[in-house]
Amino acid sequence: MRYSQSRYYSLAIHQDAQDDLEQIFLIDEVAAADITVFFEEISGNQDLLSRLTSRGYCHYKDPSFDVDEWQKLELVDTTYGELN
Amino acid sequence: MTRKIRELKESSRPMKLLTSPAINPLDSQMPTVNLTAPTQNTDPYFDQARRSPSQGFQEIREVVHSYERDPSRAEMLAKARKRFAQTCNDIGMPLTIASLRLRSGLSQTKVAMLLGNSQSSYSLIEVGQREMLYKTFEKLVDIFQVSRDELAQAIKNTKSLAQDSSN
């Protein structure tokens, strides 16, 4: 027996981001804990993770967000080396 | 027509994020479930997710788990969850199962552990996609230190929000 169309998403952070988080913990523990909990809560919502990975997805109700903005960040991230 | 379908498929394809955090769909190899094997409180998808993180990435739950080994940092995270719950309350979000958990300063993983369940299974209850047994209800009353009425209201609100988001 196999599960059908369902998909399980996990949320992982890059080692660089972990290092940044460690630095924030040294400077501002409260802010670092807030960021960590924010990511932890997102990772517990499969529906939200699914939507965040769908191209062109927009949420118009509050809190509003546009996944295309993430794509723009991705482009900035890949060209970062060239800009510097 | 075929082109349109192809475009639609392309547009709904999950994108790979190079910036952190990374969200990884893990459906390439579906785990098989042996119906004759003894039942275990594990979710094959969750286990698979735990086993196969992308290179250079670590799952946020593992990061939190490592942080919580330090008692002072664990306390900071518990306080952060309470602040998160307070913020949700301040912006007028209705009381949900998730907000009750956050108000108690607990993570999904911790509550799932106290319930003797997997995190992935418990998370479905929090998003209103799974009904809970009466014994789970009673356990949650103890874990969250709330009245039965308050928890019942939170479950009702959770289901209502789930219906709204699916419409």
gemmi code that builds the backbone of each chain (N, CA, C; Angstrom):
import gemmi

chains = {
    "A": [
        ("MET", (0.842, -1.194, 0.000), (0.000, 0.000, 0.000), (0.882, 1.251, 0.000)),
        ("ARG", (0.513, 2.187, -0.838), (1.270, 3.441, -0.884), (0.340, 4.606, -0.639)),
        ("TYR", (0.866, 5.625, -0.010), (0.072, 6.845, 0.131), (-0.070, 7.466, -1.250)),
        ("SER", (-1.177, 8.117, -1.500), (-1.415, 8.629, -2.848), (-0.760, 9.988, -3.086)),
        ("GLN", (-1.578, 11.019, -3.263), (-1.046, 12.298, -3.716), (-0.437, 13.156, -2.599)),
        ("SER", (-0.611, 12.755, -1.366), (-0.174, 13.638, -0.280), (1.342, 13.828, -0.290)),
        ("ARG", (1.771, 14.958, 0.214), (3.180, 15.323, 0.155), (3.555, 15.897, 1.510)),
        ("TYR", (4.708, 15.496, 2.022), (5.136, 16.012, 3.320), (6.281, 16.988, 3.108)),
        ("TYR", (6.132, 18.165, 3.631), (7.168, 19.186, 3.517), (7.910, 19.316, 4.839)),
        ("SER", (9.187, 19.578, 4.737), (9.934, 19.907, 5.951), (10.591, 21.257, 5.732)),
        ("LEU", (10.826, 21.969, 6.797), (11.471, 23.271, 6.680), (12.860, 23.183, 7.286)),
        ("ALA", (13.849, 23.486, 6.479), (15.233, 23.389, 6.945), (15.929, 24.726, 6.742)),
        ("ILE", (16.857, 25.018, 7.618), (17.610, 26.275, 7.456), (19.069, 25.960, 7.139)),
        ("HIS", (19.658, 26.832, 6.342), (21.036, 26.626, 5.901), (22.004, 26.871, 7.054)),
        ("GLN", (23.155, 26.248, 6.957), (24.172, 26.407, 8.004), (24.536, 27.883, 8.204)),
        ("ASP", (24.585, 28.642, 7.105), (24.896, 30.079, 7.201), (23.843, 30.796, 8.053)),
        ("ALA", (22.585, 30.414, 7.837), (21.491, 31.031, 8.604), (21.592, 30.638, 10.084)),
        ("GLN", (22.007, 29.382, 10.331), (22.200, 28.954, 11.728), (23.300, 29.760, 12.399)),
        ("ASP", (24.359, 30.013, 11.631), (25.463, 30.819, 12.176), (24.984, 32.238, 12.489)),
        ("ASP", (24.171, 32.779, 11.565), (23.612, 34.124, 11.785), (22.738, 34.136, 13.045)),
        ("LEU", (21.936, 33.071, 13.181), (21.040, 32.972, 14.339), (21.843, 32.901, 15.652)),
        ("GLU", (22.955, 32.172, 15.591), (23.836, 32.089, 16.769), (24.368, 33.471, 17.139)),
        ("GLN", (24.745, 34.234, 16.120), (25.258, 35.587, 16.349), (24.169, 36.471, 16.962)),
        ("ILE", (22.934, 36.314, 16.442), (21.816, 37.114, 16.978), (21.558, 36.733, 18.437)),
        ("PHE", (21.691, 35.428, 18.749), (21.511, 34.988, 20.144), (22.498, 35.691, 21.076)),
        ("LEU", (23.704, 35.936, 20.567), (24.726, 36.609, 21.388), (24.383, 38.080, 21.600)),
        ("ILE", (23.759, 38.691, 20.573), (23.456, 40.130, 20.634), (22.103, 40.389, 21.298)),
        ("ASP", (21.088, 39.641, 20.835), (19.719, 39.873, 21.297), (18.988, 38.528, 21.395)),
        ("GLU", (19.022, 37.937, 22.577), (18.428, 36.607, 22.781), (16.935, 36.580, 22.468)),
        ("VAL", (16.246, 37.659, 22.840), (14.789, 37.716, 22.649), (14.447, 37.655, 21.155)),
        ("ALA", (15.149, 38.471, 20.369), (14.895, 38.504, 18.921), (15.210, 37.146, 18.288)),
        ("ALA", (16.335, 36.559, 18.698), (16.735, 35.264, 18.136), (15.713, 34.182, 18.473)),
        ("ALA", (15.216, 34.203, 19.706), (14.210, 33.212, 20.117), (12.914, 33.412, 19.333)),
        ("ASP", (12.554, 34.689, 19.099), (11.339, 34.978, 18.309), (11.468, 34.441, 16.881)),
        ("ILE", (12.623, 34.645, 16.277), (12.844, 34.164, 14.897), (12.771, 32.638, 14.859)),
        ("THR", (13.422, 31.997, 15.840), (13.435, 30.528, 15.875), (12.027, 29.978, 16.011)),
        ("VAL", (11.250, 30.563, 16.919), (9.873, 30.089, 17.141), (9.016, 30.344, 15.901)),
        ("PHE", (9.265, 31.471, 15.238), (8.521, 31.773, 14.011), (8.733, 30.667, 12.970)),
        ("PHE", (9.981, 30.288, 12.748), (10.289, 29.212, 11.793), (9.691, 27.883, 12.256)),
        ("GLU", (9.776, 27.644, 13.552), (9.255, 26.391, 14.115), (7.744, 26.283, 13.856)),
        ("GLU", (7.054, 27.404, 14.031), (5.600, 27.395, 13.835), (5.231, 27.216, 12.368)),
        ("ILE", (5.996, 27.859, 11.477), (5.731, 27.666, 10.044), (5.906, 26.191, 9.682)),
        ("SER", (6.948, 25.577, 10.221), (7.251, 24.189, 9.852), (6.160, 23.218, 10.293)),
        ("GLY", (5.309, 23.658, 11.230), (4.233, 22.781, 11.709), (2.956, 22.892, 10.890)),
        ("ASN", (2.971, 23.725, 9.853), (1.761, 23.914, 9.067), (2.004, 23.477, 7.615)),
        ("GLN", (1.633, 22.251, 7.308), (1.865, 21.687, 5.979), (1.154, 22.470, 4.878)),
        ("ASP", (-0.032, 22.963, 5.210), (-0.816, 23.713, 4.229), (-0.081, 24.993, 3.833)),
        ("LEU", (0.443, 25.683, 4.832), (1.175, 26.930, 4.578), (2.463, 26.652, 3.801)),
        ("LEU", (3.174, 25.593, 4.182), (4.422, 25.242, 3.479), (4.139, 24.928, 2.014)),
        ("SER", (3.034, 24.240, 1.799), (2.653, 23.908, 0.420), (2.391, 25.183, -0.379)),
        ("ARG", (1.681, 26.120, 0.237), (1.361, 27.375, -0.463), (2.611, 28.217, -0.703)),
        ("LEU", (3.524, 28.190, 0.254), (4.746, 28.991, 0.111), (5.652, 28.469, -1.003)),
        ("THR", (5.418, 27.235, -1.458), (6.237, 26.676, -2.534), (5.493, 26.669, -3.869)),
        ("SER", (4.289, 27.252, -3.902), (3.529, 27.307, -5.157), (3.824, 28.616, -5.863)),
        ("ARG", (4.305, 28.523, -7.092), (4.667, 29.738, -7.840), (3.464, 30.641, -8.034)),
        ("GLY", (3.694, 31.926, -7.800), (2.652, 32.907, -8.060), (1.571, 32.964, -7.002)),
        ("TYR", (1.748, 32.209, -5.897), (0.691, 32.206, -4.879), (0.677, 33.545, -4.122)),
        ("CYS", (-0.498, 34.111, -4.007), (-0.665, 35.360, -3.248), (-1.740, 35.154, -2.187)),
        ("HIS", (-1.511, 35.709, -1.028), (-2.530, 35.707, 0.023), (-2.935, 37.148, 0.226)),
        ("TYR", (-4.190, 37.462, -0.118), (-4.620, 38.855, -0.068), (-5.132, 39.281, 1.298)),
        ("LYS", (-5.616, 38.274, 2.062), (-6.116, 38.621, 3.399), (-4.921, 38.898, 4.313)),
        ("ASP", (-5.200, 39.506, 5.441), (-4.142, 39.811, 6.397), (-3.755, 38.535, 7.167)),
        ("PRO", (-2.489, 38.155, 7.283), (-1.297, 38.811, 6.733), (-1.124, 38.477, 5.252)),
        ("SER", (-0.967, 39.500, 4.439), (-0.844, 39.271, 3.008), (0.606, 38.950, 2.646)),
        ("PHE", (0.769, 38.099, 1.669), (2.115, 37.814, 1.168), (2.030, 37.339, -0.273)),
        ("ASP", (3.152, 37.482, -0.954), (3.231, 37.119, -2.364), (4.483, 36.261, -2.540)),
        ("VAL", (4.278, 35.030, -2.983), (5.407, 34.102, -3.130), (6.407, 34.590, -4.174)),
        ("ASP", (5.919, 35.381, -5.148), (6.822, 35.919, -6.179), (7.935, 36.769, -5.565)),
        ("GLU", (7.622, 37.406, -4.428), (8.647, 38.207, -3.743), (9.810, 37.321, -3.302)),
        ("TRP", (9.481, 36.085, -2.919), (10.528, 35.122, -2.520), (11.406, 34.793, -3.723)),
        ("GLN", (10.726, 34.642, -4.876), (11.472, 34.314, -6.099), (12.458, 35.421, -6.427)),
        ("LYS", (12.030, 36.669, -6.200), (12.932, 37.790, -6.462), (14.152, 37.698, -5.545)),
        ("LEU", (13.899, 37.315, -4.278), (15.003, 37.159, -3.322), (15.956, 36.069, -3.796)),
        ("GLU", (15.372, 35.003, -4.370), (16.184, 33.902, -4.882), (17.127, 34.411, -5.971)),
        ("LEU", (16.592, 35.275, -6.860), (17.404, 35.833, -7.933), (18.519, 36.701, -7.364)),
        ("VAL", (18.176, 37.505, -6.362), (19.181, 38.359, -5.718), (20.267, 37.492, -5.097)),
        ("ASP", (19.825, 36.389, -4.458), (20.755, 35.495, -3.783), (21.745, 34.875, -4.766)),
        ("THR", (21.247, 34.473, -5.951), (22.125, 33.811, -6.916), (23.080, 34.787, -7.587)),
        ("THR", (22.705, 36.076, -7.632), (23.574, 37.053, -8.298), (24.451, 37.803, -7.299)),
        ("TYR", (24.347, 37.406, -6.026), (25.050, 38.133, -4.968), (26.555, 38.189, -5.238)),
        ("GLY", (27.121, 37.054, -5.678), (28.558, 36.982, -5.930), (28.995, 37.955, -7.015)),
        ("GLU", (28.171, 38.084, -8.049), (28.525, 38.959, -9.166), (28.478, 40.434, -8.759)),
        ("LEU", (27.527, 40.755, -7.876), (27.381, 42.146, -7.462), (28.565, 42.611, -6.629)),
        ("ASN", (29.203, 41.655, -5.955), (30.332, 42.041, -5.102), (31.671, 41.711, -5.756)),
    ],
    "B": [
        ("MET", (-4.316, 23.751, -26.024), (-4.875, 23.175, -24.800), (-3.781, 22.447, -24.013)),
        ("THR", (-3.013, 21.605, -24.745), (-1.933, 20.854, -24.094), (-0.895, 21.812, -23.522)),
        ("ARG", (-0.621, 22.870, -24.308), (0.362, 23.862, -23.871), (-0.099, 24.546, -22.581)),
        ("LYS", (-1.404, 24.853, -22.540), (-1.981, 25.518, -21.364), (-1.801, 24.624, -20.131)),
        ("ILE", (-2.099, 23.325, -20.327), (-1.975, 22.381, -19.194), (-0.519, 22.325, -18.736)),
        ("ARG", (0.384, 22.305, -19.738), (1.815, 22.236, -19.402), (2.243, 23.476, -18.613)),
        ("GLU", (1.727, 24.640, -19.061), (2.047, 25.896, -18.364), (1.519, 25.883, -16.942)),
        ("LEU", (0.293, 25.354, -16.800), (-0.303, 25.287, -15.463), (0.512, 24.384, -14.554)),
        ("LYS", (0.935, 23.244, -15.113), (1.749, 22.300, -14.329), (3.061, 22.954, -13.921)),
        ("GLU", (3.634, 23.694, -14.891), (4.909, 24.373, -14.648), (4.775, 25.405, -13.537)),
        ("SER", (3.648, 26.163, -13.601), (3.464, 27.236, -12.621), (3.178, 26.704, -11.232)),
        ("SER", (2.613, 25.486, -11.140), (2.313, 24.946, -9.814), (3.427, 24.072, -9.287)),
        ("ARG", (4.498, 23.931, -10.093), (5.608, 23.092, -9.638), (6.319, 23.770, -8.467)),
        ("PRO", (6.631, 23.026, -7.410), (7.314, 23.674, -6.269), (8.670, 24.217, -6.695)),
        ("MET", (8.962, 25.407, -6.222), (10.244, 25.988, -6.610), (11.300, 25.658, -5.566)),
        ("LYS", (12.537, 25.673, -6.016), (13.632, 25.403, -5.088), (14.141, 26.742, -4.578)),
        ("LEU", (14.099, 26.921, -3.288), (14.554, 28.181, -2.716), (16.030, 28.081, -2.395)),
        ("LEU", (16.769, 29.024, -2.908), (18.196, 29.013, -2.597), (18.474, 29.774, -1.310)),
        ("THR", (17.580, 30.723, -1.018), (17.735, 31.439, 0.240), (17.136, 30.587, 1.344)),
        ("SER", (17.660, 30.675, 2.535), (17.078, 29.891, 3.615), (15.857, 30.620, 4.144)),
        ("PRO", (14.833, 29.950, 4.670), (14.782, 28.517, 4.879), (14.426, 27.756, 3.601)),
        ("ALA", (14.690, 26.471, 3.612), (14.347, 25.628, 2.473), (13.163, 24.757, 2.829)),
        ("ILE", (12.242, 24.633, 1.904), (11.087, 23.775, 2.120), (11.191, 22.647, 1.107)),
        ("ASN", (11.316, 21.448, 1.576), (11.599, 20.331, 0.687), (10.413, 19.392, 0.541)),
        ("PRO", (9.850, 19.298, -0.678), (8.837, 18.270, -0.880), (9.519, 16.908, -0.914)),
        ("LEU", (8.971, 15.972, -0.221), (9.649, 14.684, -0.095), (8.761, 13.555, -0.606)),
        ("ASP", (8.355, 13.689, -1.862), (7.451, 12.666, -2.376), (8.086, 11.829, -3.478)),
        ("SER", (9.396, 11.963, -3.648), (10.021, 11.237, -4.747), (9.960, 9.731, -4.520)),
        ("GLN", (10.218, 9.310, -3.321), (10.144, 7.886, -2.996), (9.101, 7.696, -1.904)),
        ("MET", (7.923, 7.280, -2.303), (6.858, 7.096, -1.311), (7.164, 5.866, -0.454)),
        ("PRO", (7.113, 6.001, 0.858), (7.383, 4.835, 1.695), (6.226, 3.844, 1.637)),
        ("THR", (6.546, 2.587, 1.636), (5.495, 1.574, 1.640), (5.081, 1.300, 3.078)),
        ("VAL", (3.832, 0.968, 3.267), (3.332, 0.691, 4.612), (2.954, -0.775, 4.691)),
        ("ASN", (3.572, -1.488, 5.600), (3.275, -2.905, 5.782), (2.114, -3.030, 6.764)),
        ("LEU", (0.987, -3.484, 6.248), (-0.216, -3.553, 7.084), (-0.122, -4.646, 8.143)),
        ("THR", (0.750, -5.622, 7.933), (0.865, -6.710, 8.912), (1.833, -6.363, 10.044)),
        ("ALA", (2.627, -5.308, 9.849), (3.605, -4.927, 10.878), (2.879, -4.329, 12.080)),
        ("PRO", (3.436, -4.466, 13.289), (2.780, -3.870, 14.453), (2.694, -2.353, 14.322)),
        ("THR", (1.580, -1.797, 14.797), (1.346, -0.359, 14.676), (2.332, 0.416, 15.528)),
        ("GLN", (2.873, 1.453, 14.941), (3.795, 2.308, 15.685), (3.348, 3.747, 15.547)),
        ("ASN", (3.645, 4.543, 16.532), (3.258, 5.952, 16.504), (4.258, 6.782, 15.723)),
        ("THR", (4.535, 6.355, 14.502), (5.459, 7.137, 13.681), (4.808, 7.396, 12.338)),
        ("ASP", (5.178, 8.497, 11.739), (4.651, 8.859, 10.442), (5.760, 8.628, 9.430)),
        ("PRO", (5.535, 7.775, 8.418), (6.611, 7.484, 7.463), (7.127, 8.716, 6.740)),
        ("TYR", (6.245, 9.703, 6.468), (6.690, 10.916, 5.775), (7.597, 11.738, 6.669)),
        ("PHE", (7.212, 11.823, 7.948), (8.019, 12.587, 8.893), (9.390, 11.930, 9.054)),
        ("ASP", (9.391, 10.593, 9.148), (10.654, 9.877, 9.298), (11.546, 10.088, 8.087)),
        ("GLN", (10.910, 10.053, 6.908), (11.671, 10.245, 5.684), (12.265, 11.655, 5.650)),
        ("ALA", (11.428, 12.625, 6.082), (11.887, 14.010, 6.112), (13.077, 14.154, 7.044)),
        ("ARG", (13.039, 13.471, 8.157), (14.121, 13.549, 9.134), (15.400, 12.925, 8.582)),
        ("ARG", (15.224, 11.891, 7.742), (16.401, 11.175, 7.261), (17.091, 11.870, 6.100)),
        ("SER", (16.331, 12.697, 5.348), (16.917, 13.202, 4.116), (16.898, 14.727, 4.006)),
        ("PRO", (17.635, 15.424, 4.875), (17.717, 16.876, 4.715), (18.620, 17.220, 3.538)),
        ("SER", (18.381, 18.389, 2.935), (19.225, 18.810, 1.825), (20.621, 19.099, 2.354)),
        ("GLN", (21.584, 18.991, 1.463), (22.966, 19.191, 1.871), (23.182, 20.624, 2.364)),
        ("GLY", (23.821, 20.756, 3.523), (24.081, 22.089, 4.074), (22.927, 22.672, 4.860)),
        ("PHE", (21.801, 21.965, 4.860), (20.613, 22.434, 5.576), (20.322, 21.516, 6.753)),
        ("GLN", (19.718, 22.083, 7.784), (19.297, 21.258, 8.916), (17.848, 21.594, 9.230)),
        ("GLU", (17.083, 20.562, 9.513), (15.675, 20.786, 9.788), (15.513, 21.655, 11.034)),
        ("ILE", (14.551, 22.578, 10.970), (14.379, 23.549, 12.052), (14.094, 22.850, 13.387)),
        ("ARG", (13.371, 21.728, 13.334), (13.057, 21.022, 14.584), (14.324, 20.485, 15.251)),
        ("GLU", (15.265, 20.048, 14.416), (16.527, 19.555, 14.978), (17.328, 20.710, 15.572)),
        ("VAL", (17.246, 21.862, 14.912), (17.940, 23.055, 15.419), (17.353, 23.428, 16.786)),
        ("VAL", (16.011, 23.461, 16.847), (15.337, 23.804, 18.113), (15.684, 22.775, 19.185)),
        ("HIS", (15.693, 21.494, 18.780), (16.027, 20.423, 19.736), (17.427, 20.639, 20.325)),
        ("SER", (18.356, 21.040, 19.451), (19.724, 21.271, 19.946), (19.769, 22.496, 20.862)),
        ("TYR", (18.972, 23.517, 20.543), (18.918, 24.716, 21.394), (18.354, 24.371, 22.772)),
        ("GLU", (17.341, 23.483, 22.761), (16.639, 23.197, 24.028), (17.446, 22.331, 24.997)),
        ("ARG", (18.609, 21.877, 24.545), (19.495, 21.157, 25.475), (20.058, 22.126, 26.505)),
        ("ASP", (20.109, 23.393, 26.126), (20.567, 24.434, 27.039), (19.339, 24.975, 27.797)),
        ("PRO", (19.249, 24.758, 29.114), (18.046, 25.155, 29.863), (17.689, 26.636, 29.728)),
        ("SER", (18.702, 27.511, 29.707), (18.393, 28.946, 29.604), (17.814, 29.276, 28.230)),
        ("ARG", (18.349, 28.615, 27.191), (17.832, 28.856, 25.851), (16.431, 28.246, 25.691)),
        ("ALA", (16.215, 27.108, 26.339), (14.882, 26.472, 26.298), (13.850, 27.410, 26.922)),
        ("GLU", (14.263, 28.073, 28.005), (13.361, 29.015, 28.672), (13.072, 30.217, 27.765)),
        ("MET", (14.111, 30.673, 27.053), (13.932, 31.793, 26.114), (12.925, 31.426, 25.025)),
        ("LEU", (13.035, 30.193, 24.530), (12.126, 29.745, 23.464), (10.691, 29.620, 23.983)),
        ("ALA", (10.557, 29.127, 25.218), (9.217, 29.017, 25.822), (8.584, 30.397, 25.967)),
        ("LYS", (9.398, 31.369, 26.383), (8.897, 32.749, 26.526), (8.516, 33.324, 25.154)),
        ("ALA", (9.335, 32.992, 24.142), (9.060, 33.480, 22.779), (7.729, 32.923, 22.277)),
        ("ARG", (7.454, 31.659, 22.607), (6.164, 31.061, 22.191), (5.006, 31.777, 22.875)),
        ("LYS", (5.197, 32.117, 24.135), (4.131, 32.836, 24.860), (3.914, 34.219, 24.242)),
        ("ARG", (5.020, 34.885, 23.850), (4.894, 36.190, 23.191), (4.159, 36.050, 21.856)),
        ("PHE", (4.481, 34.960, 21.143), (3.826, 34.684, 19.859), (2.315, 34.563, 20.073)),
        ("ALA", (1.935, 33.822, 21.114), (0.504, 33.636, 21.428), (-0.138, 34.969, 21.774)),
        ("GLN", (0.593, 35.782, 22.533), (0.072, 37.095, 22.929), (-0.131, 37.994, 21.712)),
        ("THR", (0.849, 37.935, 20.786), (0.738, 38.734, 19.552), (-0.488, 38.307, 18.751)),
        ("CYS", (-0.688, 36.988, 18.637), (-1.860, 36.466, 17.900), (-3.141, 36.985, 18.548)),
        ("ASN", (-3.147, 37.000, 19.862), (-4.315, 37.477, 20.607), (-4.525, 38.973, 20.383)),
        ("ASP", (-3.400, 39.725, 20.422), (-3.470, 41.183, 20.267), (-4.006, 41.609, 18.907)),
        ("ILE", (-3.667, 40.834, 17.868), (-4.144, 41.223, 16.527), (-5.542, 40.663, 16.246)),
        ("GLY", (-6.144, 40.082, 17.275), (-7.542, 39.661, 17.165), (-7.773, 38.284, 16.585)),
        ("MET", (-6.715, 37.457, 16.547), (-6.910, 36.091, 16.039), (-7.699, 35.285, 17.062)),
        ("PRO", (-8.641, 34.467, 16.598), (-9.418, 33.687, 17.557), (-8.554, 32.638, 18.270)),
        ("LEU", (-9.027, 32.229, 19.425), (-8.302, 31.216, 20.207), (-8.341, 29.879, 19.464)),
        ("THR", (-7.176, 29.334, 19.185), (-7.115, 28.033, 18.490), (-6.301, 27.044, 19.328)),
        ("ILE", (-6.238, 25.800, 18.857), (-5.434, 24.790, 19.575), (-3.976, 25.239, 19.594)),
        ("ALA", (-3.525, 25.785, 18.449), (-2.131, 26.247, 18.354), (-1.855, 27.382, 19.336)),
        ("SER", (-2.809, 28.314, 19.457), (-2.560, 29.439, 20.370), (-2.570, 28.989, 21.833)),
        ("LEU", (-3.393, 27.955, 22.138), (-3.362, 27.414, 23.514), (-2.004, 26.771, 23.799)),
        ("ARG", (-1.486, 26.058, 22.790), (-0.179, 25.410, 22.963), (0.909, 26.469, 23.157)),
        ("LEU", (0.863, 27.495, 22.305), (1.875, 28.550, 22.407), (1.786, 29.270, 23.745)),
        ("ARG", (0.554, 29.458, 24.202), (0.352, 30.126, 25.497), (0.983, 29.325, 26.631)),
        ("SER", (1.047, 27.995, 26.440), (1.696, 27.137, 27.441), (3.205, 27.090, 27.256)),
        ("GLY", (3.697, 27.724, 26.182), (5.146, 27.760, 25.941), (5.696, 26.460, 25.390)),
        ("LEU", (4.806, 25.646, 24.790), (5.238, 24.325, 24.308), (5.351, 24.282, 22.787)),
        ("SER", (6.222, 23.414, 22.312), (6.355, 23.197, 20.868), (5.434, 22.050, 20.458)),
        ("GLN", (5.170, 21.941, 19.159), (4.351, 20.821, 18.662), (5.006, 19.488, 19.014)),
        ("THR", (6.317, 19.440, 18.875), (7.053, 18.204, 19.145), (6.862, 17.772, 20.597)),
        ("LYS", (6.920, 18.743, 21.501), (6.779, 18.442, 22.932), (5.362, 17.932, 23.241)),
        ("VAL", (4.357, 18.626, 22.692), (2.968, 18.213, 22.948), (2.727, 16.815, 22.366)),
        ("ALA", (3.237, 16.604, 21.147), (3.076, 15.282, 20.516), (3.715, 14.202, 21.377)),
        ("MET", (4.872, 14.526, 21.940), (5.567, 13.562, 22.798), (4.733, 13.265, 24.049)),
        ("LEU", (4.147, 14.313, 24.636), (3.324, 14.132, 25.841), (2.051, 13.330, 25.525)),
        ("LEU", (1.585, 13.473, 24.279), (0.386, 12.720, 23.873), (0.731, 11.289, 23.450)),
        ("GLY", (2.020, 11.028, 23.262), (2.446, 9.716, 22.775), (2.138, 9.568, 21.298)),
        ("ASN", (2.281, 10.668, 20.575), (1.938, 10.679, 19.161), (3.092, 11.274, 18.368)),
        ("SER", (2.989, 11.236, 17.046), (4.049, 11.867, 16.250), (3.699, 13.338, 16.027)),
        ("GLN", (4.734, 14.151, 15.787), (4.511, 15.589, 15.573), (3.643, 15.815, 14.343)),
        ("SER", (3.916, 15.046, 13.286), (3.165, 15.253, 12.038), (1.682, 14.944, 12.227)),
        ("SER", (1.408, 13.946, 13.043), (0.014, 13.583, 13.319), (-0.660, 14.677, 14.154)),
        ("TYR", (0.061, 15.164, 15.163), (-0.500, 16.216, 16.018), (-0.721, 17.508, 15.222)),
        ("SER", (0.202, 17.798, 14.280), (0.090, 19.041, 13.507), (-1.205, 19.057, 12.687)),
        ("LEU", (-1.674, 17.883, 12.264), (-2.932, 17.811, 11.508), (-4.120, 18.203, 12.387)),
        ("ILE", (-4.036, 17.878, 13.669), (-5.098, 18.286, 14.614), (-5.098, 19.805, 14.726)),
        ("GLU", (-3.896, 20.392, 14.781), (-3.787, 21.847, 14.959), (-4.294, 22.637, 13.756)),
        ("VAL", (-4.234, 22.034, 12.567), (-4.727, 22.753, 11.391), (-6.150, 22.316, 11.029)),
        ("GLY", (-6.764, 21.570, 11.940), (-8.167, 21.196, 11.764), (-8.420, 20.139, 10.710)),
        ("GLN", (-7.385, 19.374, 10.373), (-7.549, 18.339, 9.345), (-7.725, 16.947, 9.938)),
        ("ARG", (-7.668, 16.856, 11.253), (-7.855, 15.542, 11.893), (-8.649, 15.713, 13.176)),
        ("GLU", (-9.607, 14.818, 13.355), (-10.404, 14.825, 14.582), (-9.571, 14.205, 15.708)),
        ("MET", (-9.832, 14.630, 16.924), (-9.088, 14.024, 18.035), (-9.987, 13.108, 18.854)),
        ("LEU", (-9.373, 12.107, 19.448), (-10.119, 11.183, 20.306), (-10.424, 11.875, 21.632)),
        ("TYR", (-11.393, 11.333, 22.348), (-11.765, 11.938, 23.631), (-10.591, 11.908, 24.619)),
        ("LYS", (-9.840, 10.802, 24.594), (-8.707, 10.707, 25.540), (-7.631, 11.758, 25.202)),
        ("THR", (-7.492, 12.061, 23.911), (-6.547, 13.114, 23.508), (-7.037, 14.463, 24.024)),
        ("PHE", (-8.354, 14.681, 23.914), (-8.967, 15.914, 24.411), (-8.662, 16.093, 25.896)),
        ("GLU", (-8.865, 15.006, 26.662), (-8.621, 15.060, 28.112), (-7.152, 15.326, 28.423)),
        ("LYS", (-6.278, 14.686, 27.633), (-4.838, 14.892, 27.850), (-4.457, 16.345, 27.561)),
        ("LEU", (-5.063, 16.908, 26.494), (-4.740, 18.298, 26.135), (-5.216, 19.285, 27.206)),
        ("VAL", (-6.354, 18.957, 27.832), (-6.847, 19.799, 28.941), (-5.775, 19.875, 30.036)),
        ("ASP", (-5.171, 18.720, 30.332), (-4.113, 18.669, 31.356), (-2.842, 19.373, 30.893)),
        ("ILE", (-2.462, 19.118, 29.642), (-1.203, 19.673, 29.132), (-1.264, 21.206, 29.050)),
        ("PHE", (-2.378, 21.717, 28.519), (-2.507, 23.171, 28.340), (-2.991, 23.878, 29.603)),
        ("GLN", (-3.443, 23.089, 30.592), (-3.958, 23.675, 31.847), (-5.111, 24.645, 31.549)),
        ("VAL", (-6.073, 24.174, 30.778), (-7.234, 24.996, 30.430), (-8.511, 24.233, 30.794)),
        ("SER", (-9.634, 24.947, 30.743), (-10.914, 24.276, 31.018), (-11.362, 23.531, 29.759)),
        ("ARG", (-12.264, 22.580, 29.944), (-12.777, 21.815, 28.792), (-13.514, 22.752, 27.819)),
        ("ASP", (-14.234, 23.717, 28.385), (-14.977, 24.664, 27.549), (-14.026, 25.465, 26.648)),
        ("GLU", (-12.915, 25.905, 27.266), (-11.953, 26.714, 26.513), (-11.340, 25.894, 25.365)),
        ("LEU", (-10.989, 24.639, 25.666), (-10.404, 23.782, 24.630), (-11.436, 23.476, 23.541)),
        ("ALA", (-12.668, 23.236, 23.957), (-13.734, 22.958, 22.971), (-13.927, 24.164, 22.041)),
        ("GLN", (-13.863, 25.364, 22.621), (-14.000, 26.580, 21.813), (-12.826, 26.720, 20.844)),
        ("ALA", (-11.628, 26.389, 21.348), (-10.429, 26.465, 20.507), (-10.526, 25.481, 19.337)),
        ("ILE", (-11.055, 24.292, 19.594), (-11.207, 23.288, 18.520), (-12.211, 23.796, 17.484)),
        ("LYS", (-13.286, 24.385, 17.990), (-14.314, 24.929, 17.091), (-13.720, 26.026, 16.196)),
        ("ASN", (-12.955, 26.935, 16.804), (-12.328, 28.020, 16.042), (-11.325, 27.488, 15.024)),
        ("THR", (-10.570, 26.453, 15.432), (-9.574, 25.851, 14.538), (-10.253, 25.293, 13.293)),
        ("LYS", (-11.347, 24.567, 13.503), (-12.068, 23.977, 12.366), (-12.663, 25.057, 11.476)),
        ("SER", (-13.167, 26.114, 12.125), (-13.765, 27.214, 11.371), (-12.712, 27.900, 10.483)),
        ("LEU", (-11.516, 28.124, 11.045), (-10.429, 28.743, 10.273), (-9.992, 27.842, 9.122)),
        ("ALA", (-9.955, 26.524, 9.397), (-9.554, 25.567, 8.354), (-10.547, 25.598, 7.198)),
        ("GLN", (-11.825, 25.722, 7.528), (-12.856, 25.784, 6.481), (-12.719, 27.065, 5.674)),
        ("ASP", (-12.473, 28.183, 6.378), (-12.316, 29.479, 5.697), (-11.141, 29.451, 4.725)),
        ("SER", (-10.017, 28.849, 5.171), (-8.825, 28.855, 4.313), (-8.975, 27.922, 3.123)),
        ("SER", (-9.822, 26.889, 3.260), (-10.006, 25.974, 2.120), (-10.982, 26.544, 1.095)),
        ("ASN", (-11.797, 27.535, 1.505), (-12.765, 28.136, 0.568), (-12.101, 29.218, -0.294)),
    ],
}
model = gemmi.Model(1)
for chain_id, residues in chains.items():
    chain = gemmi.Chain(chain_id)
    for i, (resn, *xyz) in enumerate(residues, 1):
        res = gemmi.Residue()
        res.name, res.seqid = resn, gemmi.SeqId(i, " ")
        for name, pos in zip(("N", "CA", "C"), xyz):
            atom = gemmi.Atom()
            atom.name, atom.element = name, gemmi.Element(name[0])
            atom.pos, atom.b_iso = gemmi.Position(*pos), 0.0
            res.add_atom(atom)
        chain.add_residue(res)
    model.add_chain(chain)
structure = gemmi.Structure()
structure.add_model(model)
structure.setup_entities()
